[in-house]
Amino acid sequence: MSKLAQKSGLVWLWLSLLFLVADFASKTLVVNTMNLRDSIDILPFFNLTYVHNYGAAFSFLSDESGWQRWFLSAIAITISALLIWWLKRLPASNKVLCGAYSLVLAGAIGNLYDRMYYGYVIDFLHFYYENWHFPAFNIADSAICVGAAL
């Protein structure tokens, strides 16, 4: 049996840390260099657009009175704890599942930090085509989506 197979999936937390740092650094850069709702054209189909998301994915629940902040935070904490527990039980050699859990964990913690510190999630990646606009998102959201797809 290889040494990687003998170790738990917790060795994959380096991937979570990498994406957490990238998420935090990118959001910090946006907050420090842009004003809310500012948009910078990057490509004909992509802008950096600084927005606050008070809800969940695609601003779901964003028009609520504030209870969603605590509800979504509790979900993120619960999922994060489960992911860490699952990583501990998985062999590190299960690369796809360990990578998937680590990415979802990074995204959950990245957005949890925003929700707890600011009261909203910082989004800024904005793709569009003509009059069609995909809701703005961030690196944490991307990590969650890629992890879920894996």
N, C-alpha and C positions, 0 to 999 in steps of 0.2 A: 504494500500500500504506500502511495506517495506521501510525502510530508504535507502537501497541500490538502490531501484528502483527510488527513488526521486532524487538521486544524478546523476550528469552527468558522462559520461564515462571518464572524465578527472581524476577521482580518480584512474584510471588504469595506469596513467603515472609512478607510482612506478615500474611497470614491465619494462617500457622503460628504466628507470634509472638503474635498476638492470642489464639489458643486456648491456647498454652503459658502465657501470663500468666494467663488465666482458670483454667486447670487448676491451676497452682501456687498461685494466690491462694486458690482454693476449698479445696484440700487443706490449706493452711497454716491457714486459718480453722477447719476441722474439727479438726485436730490440736491447735490452741491453745485451743479452746473446749469440746471434748467428750472424754469418756473412751472408751476402746475398748468397743465394743458398746452405747454409749449410743444412744438413738433419740429423735428429736424428731418428734412428729406435726405435719405441715404441712397435709395434706388427707386426706380419708377414704380415699384410695388411694395416698398418698405420704408417706414419712418420710425424714428425714435419719438414717441409721443408719451409724455409724462402724465399719468392719471392715477387717481386713487380708487381702489376697488374696496368698497365696504362690505361686499358680499362674498360669494364663493365663485366658482368657475363661471365665466362669462357674466359676471356681476349678478348672478342669481342671489336673491334675498337682499340686494344692496339698498333697496328702498324701505327696509324695515327700520324699526325704532332703535336698534342697537343691541338687542338680545342676540342677534346672529354672531356678533363678535365673540361672545363667550361660548356659544354653542359650537361654532366652527373651531374655536381654540380647543375645546374639550375633545372634539373629534380628532384633531391633529395630535393631541397628546396621547390619546388612546391608541391611535394607529401607529404612532412612533414607538410606543412601548411594545406593541405587538410585533412590529417589524424587527426591533432589536431582539426580542425573545426568539422569533423565527430564525433570525440570522445566527443566533447562538446555537440553535439546534441543527442547522444545516451544515453539511461539510463544505469547507471552503472551495473544494473542487467543483461544486455545482455553480459554475461561473454565471450562467444565465440568470438563475433565480437569485443568487447573491447580488449580482449586479442590479437586477430589477428592484429588489428590496432596498438596496443602498440608495438608488436614485429616488425612489418614492420617499424614503426617509429624509433625504436631503431637501426635497421639495416641501414636504410637510413642515419640517423645522424652519426652513427659510421663510415660508409664509406665516408660520406661527409667530416667529420673531416680529415680523411687521405688525401683525394683528395685535400682539401684546404691547409693543413699544409705541406704535403710532395710532392704533385703532382701525387701521385699514392696511391693505396690501398695495405696495408700489408696483405698478405695471408700466411698461414702456416699449415693448416690442410690438409694433403695429404693422400688420400686413394688409394689403388692400388691392383691389383691381377695379378701376374706374369708380363706380358708385358703391361697390360692395366692399365692406370693411370687416375684417375679422377682429373680434375684441382684443384689445391690447393685453399682453401677458408678460411674464418675466422668466428668468432662468429657472426658478423653482418650479413654475408651472410646466416648463419644458421637461425638467427632470421627472416630474410626476407622470407626464404623458408617455415619455419613453420607457420609464420603468413599468408602467401599467401595460404598455404594448408588449414588453418582453415577457 
